[in-house]
Structure formats: C-alpha cells, structure tokens
Amino acid sequence: YQRRVHGITRHRGGPPMQSPTTFSLSALFLLVVVAQQAFAVEATSHDPLKSYGYSPHFRRSKFTSASSWLATDPADNTTECFTQLVALYGLAIAMKNISLLTPVAARMADASAHPPSGMLGVGNVQMWGDYSACYRINDNATLLQPFELDDGTSFVPSAHYCMATLVSTTGKFAGQASAYSPRLGLCLPPSCYENATKYWLDQLLAKEAASLTFLPPNLTSSIECAKPTPWTAGAICCLVLIVLLATLVVVSTALDYWQLLNTRNPRGGAHAHEHAAVESGEGKPHELAPIATSDNQYQKMMVHVQSYDHPEKERERERAGRLGKLVVFLKRALRAFSLIANVPVIMAPNKVPAKFDKDDDSVRPLDLRSLHPIRTLSMMWVLLGHTYLFVLFGGLQNALKVPEILNRFSFYMVRNATVSVDSFFFLSGFLVVYMLNQKLDSSPFPAVQYYVHRFLRLTPSYMFVLFVLAVLASHFGEGPTWNNMQVDRDCVKWWWTNLLYINNFLPNHQTDESGGCMAWGWYLANDMQFYIVCPLFLFLLRRWRSVGIAVVTTVLLASFGITLGLCIHNNFLITNQFSDYFSAVYIKPYCRISTFLVGFALGYFMCYKENVVRNAPKVIRYLIYFFAAFFMLGSLWGSWFIKDTESVVLSSFYETFYRFTWTVGLALLTANLTTGHGGLLHKVMVHDAWAPLARLTYLCYLIHPVVLLVNLDNALIPCYISDIGLVYTYLGNVFITYCFAFVCTLLVEVPCANLEKLLM
C-alpha cells in the first residue's frame, strides 16, 4: 500500500522504479508548503496526512524545514518578493495558527492550487487554482489595505496569477513540459514575478528533493505569470487593416446593391448588365485556389468584375483619357469586394460535365466534381488530428488515460491522420499536371503567368493570417495558460521565410528553439516547391517520354532512399517520433514528394488513357476498389501490428512507404470516380453541397490552428478528456473554423483574386 502511495513499484531482483504517481505526490507536498502554507498547518483535530500512512516524524520534519526556509533567506539576500511573502504568511506558519492569516492572504491561498482528486487514480497533477478568484481580490477595496513592514515601508497586497510547471533537468526532454508535468497555479503578491518566484520555488524543490527520496531528482520549475498583452504598433496596424477590409466590403456591397436598384430594365425588370455571372469554361478564369490545388482550379469560375456605371458611361470615361480610365479601374477594383458578387462564387454549384458515351473510345474530360469531398474530408481529418493532438498533450486532469486512448485500435485513424496532408499533395500533383498538360496542347508554356499567378493567389491570405497570428491573436483571450498565445513566435525574424515559401528549411527546427513563425506553413512551402519543379517533369515527359519516366522514377526512388536513411540514422521508432522527426523528415520536400508524384503520374495517365479506365469491365473496376481499400486501410492500421516493435529498420520501412501506399489507394479511387463510375458513392461524391466547403479549404487550413490554440489556452480549468467531450470539442472547432474561413475568404481571398484578374 505504501509503495502505491509513494508511486514506487519494484521489479523482482531490481531497484525501485518511479512512476508518474511520483509527480503527483511531489506536487501535493510542494503545494502544501508553498501554495497553501496557511492551510497546511494543523488547524483541526483531524490529521489528513495520517490517512496516507505518514509518520508524525515525517510531518514535523516536513514543516520544520519549510518554515525555517521561509523565515530566512537561503542566499542571505532578502528580495521584495520574499519580504512580502513573509509579511503575508510568515506569522501564521510560525505560530501554526490559521486564524492569524489576514483576509487578503487567505484569499490568495484559496485561489492558489489545491490537492485535487484523482492524483493516484487518473494522474491528475493539474492544480491550476482559480484564476478568476485571484484577480477578483484586486476588485475588493477593503482587502487592499497597506501592509506595514519592519523597515518602515509598506506595500499594497494586490494579487496576480502565476503558473508553475515542474520539469526535469535531465533526460532527452529536459526542460520540456508534457501532459504528465505537474502545474500549480499560484496567487501571489505583486512583486513575485517569474524570476523571484522561480528562485524561491527552486530552492524549496532542492531542499525537499534531498529529504524526500520519493521525489524525482533534478526537478526545476518553469514560471509563467499572467500579464496583459500590450497594444503594439503592429497590433494596431493589423486591427486597422481588418477594419479597412471590412469597410471596403460594406461600401462595395452597398454601392452594388444601390446599382442593382437603379439599373432595372423597364420591360422585364432584368438587370441592365450581368451582375455577378459565375460561369465555367471560356475566358480567363478566376479560380478559388484552396489548399493543394493547381493553377487552374478543377472547376473554373469567373467573376465579371464591373463598375457601377452603365457600360456606355464606362466607354465614355475610357475615351476621356487616363483620368477616366483610372476612375473606371478604381470602381471595378472597389467592386472586387462586393458580397453580392463574391458570395455566389463560393456557393455556386459545379457545372455538370457532359455524359459519357460508353461506345466512344476517345479521351473525354474527367468529372472532377468528385474531388471536392476528398479535399473537404481531408481538411476535416486534419482538424480531427490536431484537435486530439492539442488536447491530449496539454494539461489534463486524467493524464493517465492518454496511453489508453493512444493504443486503441480505432484511434489509429487519428494517429495516422497526417496522411490527410498527403491527400492534398496527391490532389495538387494530379490537378497541376492534368490542367497544365491540356493547356500546353493548345499554347506554349506561360511561365510568368504560371508562377506569378500561383504566388498572388496563395500569398495574400497566407500573409494576412500570419499577420493576425503574430501581432493580434494574443489579444483574443486570457487565462492560466494564455502565455502560450503571448509567446514570441519570432515572426519579426522569420516572416520572410514564409513569404518566400522556404520555411520548411529555415529556421532550422533542430537548432533554433523558436521553430519559426506559423509552423503549419511547412505544407505550403512544400506544395509551392513541388509546383515549381512540376513543369520540368512534364516537359521531359512530353518531349522525351522515356527520359521523363526515368527522371520521375529516379526522384521517387531517391525520396524513398533518403527517407529510409534518415529514419534509420536517427533511430526513429513508431513510438518515439517527436520534434526531431518533424524537423528531419516530416516537413522536408525530399521526403514528401513521393505522394505528389503519385498524383502527377495519375494526372498524366488520365490525360491520354482516361478511356481505358472508363471502359474497363465491371470486374476490373471492382478490383480497383478492392485494392484502393486494401492500400488505404493498410496504411492507417498497419502501424498497429508493429506498435511494440523495437526494430528501427521495420519502423523506418513503414514510415517510408505508408504515405505512398495511401496515395496509391487514393489514386485508384480517384481514377474510378472521375470517370463516372461508383454508383451511389459517385452520386454522393458529386453532390453540390461539397463544393462550397471545398472552396473554403485553403483558409480553413491557415486558420484552424489559431482557432484551436485560442480555444485551448482560454480554458480556466484543465481538460478532463472523454470520448463524448472530444466529439463536442471537435465539432465546435469545425464549425468555428469554417465560419472564420468563410469570413476571411470574403475579406481577402476572393477580393485579391478579383484584383489579380484586373491587373493581369
């Protein structure tokens, strides 16, 4: 029983081993003497520590050492924080009388961490205290009476909140907090900020670790005190930009609506000019380019950005000279922000392709509507994986449930949710080749338009979200862990790497602790780099097919070899892939290009051999579905069968090929669906409801980590994970992400695309 209480288990013939319960008990006793000094004395006849089997000698030595330490400065250098702590708690501790506490000291202790239930059962070491109660002390004027000190000075005992996290100073993850790290919320006097609090807390940890053998060795504290986020010039500029964009949208929409009311045809009441035509096909397209799409979106969409004047007046102004042309241009530019023109772009259904003639062996255009649900479901899968990632590895009341969840067979669909990003790479390669190859059949390669258009389509929204994250997101809330949102993300230093799409190489995530700005932008860097080299591969295939095939195959095999070599060299196992794996393998283009090449190969094949799949016998089509399911399900749950392996080689082989096999299965499924096969599945996949959600994918990807972080770091209490609770959290994240994505698409993405059309 005592071994259970102490968190010690003993193997036969072996030394005692410490379990996570050790952290629970160390946090409990640290809490008793630090965070609640006043309540840790013998105030009642009941001795709670005896119920845990501790001797009176243990209890006396505990409080004697703590009290003597609090009464004298170990460094013989009394600080302001130490002096104020002694003034608040010293007398009550020395006399062991809780009634000697002043009201403000009692309130501070009450708002600080308490020993929670479930410390031994579910690993609850999250003792956050009461953040709101701590700051409510400052609203009570009767409590804020000056304290007179022995030296004749005084201080007003206002309160502020600090979070202390206990971490080990040794081991591979030294200094890094986890879901198992004890966190103590401390309501402290005004002078006790990070440095001072860490000083006396580390002193106490050192003394207690020496006297109590069950405490983990080499513990230190990490202190984060709550503080208001200052309004910097960058935050104000960002807020002004948002207000300006919203004003443009409102003014443009109002003028557009006024023009509609004043340009009626007297005969039939129709509009005098086409207001917001959404077409497909001819002309220069305006594409909504969500994540992982080609330069020419698979559903070409055009918005006729017109001015508010009658066409005759426009022509008169254009003939009037430069000033008249400038007026027309400015009015058209303003109308680029109109909701009346832009909302139909997002909500419009796709054009239904012509029906296939089963007896026709010629190559026909593909039915690309079925790609909408693949993109939408992949985005929701990304959200699912990140929801679990953010919650499970944050502060939890039942941290010991995490291994149980991670090892469930059903949870491997979440553990391997990273293949959803490979679905985007696959779609990007497929669409770029399919669209570009068709364009090259009728015109030379438009190099400037190809690269400039891609940059202008992706960058404005990307930089807008980065700007908001860097300077404004820290104003979206407060709470015990809100310092995670206030942390300096080094965006001032590294924003240019995102702008140039090289943030998967710079900064070096293995040597630079900051990790750069907007870490999830690694995907966009990879996608842009693949987009840049794609025309070279296609040129070789079109000019010298055998040479092109050899080059693409060589790149694919090189990607496999590099990935396998890095995994073996770094001893990556399926169970220990952490930050080193992320920086060395996960975000590097030479390790991720294999899935892009699968899409590339399918796109090129369907340009010339689409009729082979369309006219395939039914048994062949069923076999295609079977192998698609086999490859995709095998990629998701293959790691479950080797989860306990200690073989680095086996783990490395799985890591090298499971993403590739996932996209091979996805390619087989796509080949069937885009040629009109699939029956009921095809009807569901081409439903118009998928199109609006798919067009929001790009902004969803950019915004969703901000939504998750704001939700997580605004929490006033640690999360208690449960299946139904995580479902509600996930659905809320999906809804809020898509709402903000819709707003940002109308504020930034579609207007910038319209302006690009005017300029180019």
C-alpha positions, 0 to 999 in steps of 0.5 A, a space after each residue: 500500500 505504501 509503495 502505491 502511495 509513494 508511486 514506487 513499484 519494484 521489479 523482482 531482483 531490481 531497484 525501485 522504479 518511479 512512476 508518474 504517481 511520483 509527480 503527483 505526490 511531489 506536487 501535493 507536498 510542494 503545494 502544501 508548503 508553498 501554495 497553501 502554507 496557511 492551510 497546511 498547518 494543523 488547524 483541526 483535530 483531524 490529521 489528513 496526512 495520517 490517512 496516507 500512512 505518514 509518520 508524525 516524524 515525517 510531518 514535523 520534519 516536513 514543516 520544520 524545514 519549510 518554515 525555517 526556509 521561509 523565515 530566512 533567506 537561503 542566499 542571505 539576500 532578502 528580495 521584495 518578493 520574499 519580504 512580502 511573502 513573509 509579511 503575508 504568511 510568515 506569522 501564521 506558519 510560525 505560530 501554526 495558527 490559521 486564524 492569524 492569516 489576514 483576509 487578503 492572504 487567505 484569499 490568495 491561498 484559496 485561489 492558489 492550487 489545491 490537492 485535487 482528486 484523482 492524483 493516484 487514480 487518473 494522474 491528475 497533477 493539474 492544480 491550476 487554482 482559480 484564476 478568476 478568484 485571484 484577480 477578483 481580490 484586486 476588485 475588493 477595496 477593503 482587502 487592499 489595505 497597506 501592509 506595514 513592514 519592519 523597515 518602515 515601508 509598506 506595500 499594497 497586497 494586490 494579487 496576480 496569477 502565476 503558473 508553475 510547471 515542474 520539469 526535469 533537468 535531465 533526460 532527452 526532454 529536459 526542460 520540456 513540459 508534457 501532459 504528465 508535468 505537474 502545474 500549480 497555479 499560484 496567487 501571489 503578491 505583486 512583486 513575485 514575478 517569474 524570476 523571484 518566484 522561480 528562485 524561491 520555488 527552486 530552492 524549496 524543490 532542492 531542499 525537499 528533493 534531498 529529504 524526500 527520496 520519493 521525489 524525482 531528482 533534478 526537478 526545476 520549475 518553469 514560471 509563467 505569470 499572467 500579464 496583459 498583452 500590450 497594444 503594439 504598433 503592429 497590433 494596431 496596424 493589423 486591427 486597422 487593416 481588418 477594419 479597412 477590409 471590412 469597410 471596403 466590403 460594406 461600401 462595395 456591397 452597398 454601392 452594388 446593391 444601390 446599382 442593382 436598384 437603379 439599373 432595372 430594365 423597364 420591360 422585364 425588370 432584368 438587370 441592365 448588365 450581368 451582375 455577378 455571372 459565375 460561369 465555367 469554361 471560356 475566358 480567363 478564369 478566376 479560380 478559388 485556389 484552396 489548399 493543394 490545388 493547381 493553377 487552374 482550379 478543377 472547376 473554373 469560375 469567373 467573376 465579371 468584375 464591373 463598375 457601377 456605371 452603365 457600360 456606355 458611361 464606362 466607354 465614355 470615361 475610357 475615351 476621356 483619357 487616363 483620368 477616366 480610365 483610372 476612375 473606371 479601374 478604381 470602381 471595378 477594383 472597389 467592386 472586387 469586394 462586393 458580397 453580392 458578387 463574391 458570395 455566389 462564387 463560393 456557393 455556386 454549384 459545379 457545372 455538370 460535365 457532359 455524359 459519357 458515351 460508353 461506345 466512344 473510345 476517345 479521351 473525354 474530360 474527367 468529372 472532377 466534381 468528385 474531388 471536392 469531398 476528398 479535399 473537404 474530408 481531408 481538411 476535416 481529418 486534419 482538424 480531427 488530428 490536431 484537435 486530439 493532438 492539442 488536447 491530449 498533450 496539454 494539461 489534463 486532469 486524467 493524464 493517465 488515460 492518454 496511453 489508453 486512448 493512444 493504443 486503441 485500435 480505432 484511434 489509429 485513424 487519428 494517429 495516422 491522420 497526417 496522411 490527410 496532408 498527403 491527400 492534398 499533395 496527391 490532389 495538387 500533383 494530379 490537378 497541376 499536371 492534368 490542367 497544365 498538360 491540356 493547356 500546353 496542347 493548345 499554347 506554349 508554356 506561360 511561365 510568368 503567368 504560371 508562377 506569378 499567378 500561383 504566388 498572388 493567389 496563395 500569398 495574400 491570405 497566407 500573409 494576412 493570417 500570419 499577420 493576425 497570428 503574430 501581432 493580434 491573436 494574443 489579444 483574443 483571450 486570457 487565462 492560466 495558460 494564455 502565455 502560450 498565445 503571448 509567446 514570441 513566435 519570432 515572426 519579426 525574424 522569420 516572416 520572410 521565410 514564409 513569404 518566400 515559401 522556404 520555411 520548411 528549411 529555415 529556421 532550422 527546427 533542430 537548432 533554433 528553439 523558436 521553430 519559426 513563425 506559423 509552423 503549419 506553413 511547412 505544407 505550403 512551402 512544400 506544395 509551392 516547391 513541388 509546383 515549381 519543379 512540376 513543369 520540368 517533369 512534364 516537359 521531359 515527359 512530353 518531349 522525351 517520354 522515356 527520359 521523363 519516366 526515368 527522371 520521375 522514377 529516379 526522384 521517387 526512388 531517391 525520396 524513398 532512399 533518403 527517407 529510409 536513411 534518415 529514419 534509420 540514422 536517427 533511430 526513429 521508432 513508431 513510438 518515439 517520433 517527436 520534434 526531431 522527426 518533424 524537423 528531419 523528415 516530416 516537413 522536408 520536400 525530399 521526403 514528401 514528394 513521393 505522394 505528389 508524384 503519385 498524383 502527377 503520374 495519375 494526372 498524366 495517365 488520365 490525360 491520354 488513357 482516361 478511356 481505358 479506365 472508363 471502359 474497363 469491365 465491371 470486374 476490373 473496376 471492382 478490383 480497383 476498389 478492392 485494392 484502393 481499400 486494401 492500400 488505404 486501410 493498410 496504411 492507417 492500421 498497419 502501424 498497429 501490428 508493429 506498435 511494440 516493435 523495437 526494430 528501427 529498420 521495420 519502423 523506418 520501412 513503414 514510415 517510408 512507404 505508408 504515405 505512398 501506399 495511401 496515395 496509391 489507394 487514393 489514386 485508384 479511387 480517384 481514377 474510378 470516380 472521375 470517370 463516372 463510375 461508383 454508383 451511389 458513392 459517385 452520386 454522393 461524391 458529386 453532390 453540390 453541397 461539397 463544393 462550397 466547403 471545398 472552396 473554403 479549404 485553403 483558409 480553413 487550413 491557415 486558420 484552424 490552428 489559431 482557432 484551436 490554440 485560442 480555444 485551448 489556452 482560454 480554458 480556466 480549468 484543465 481538460 478532463 478528456 472523454 470520448 463524448 467531450 472530444 466529439 463536442 470539442 471537435 465539432 465546435 472547432 469545425 464549425 468555428 473554423 469554417 465560419 472564420 474561413 468563410 469570413 476571411 475568404 470574403 475579406 481577402 481571398 476572393 477580393 485579391 483574386 478579383 484584383 489579380 484578374 484586373 491587373 493581369 
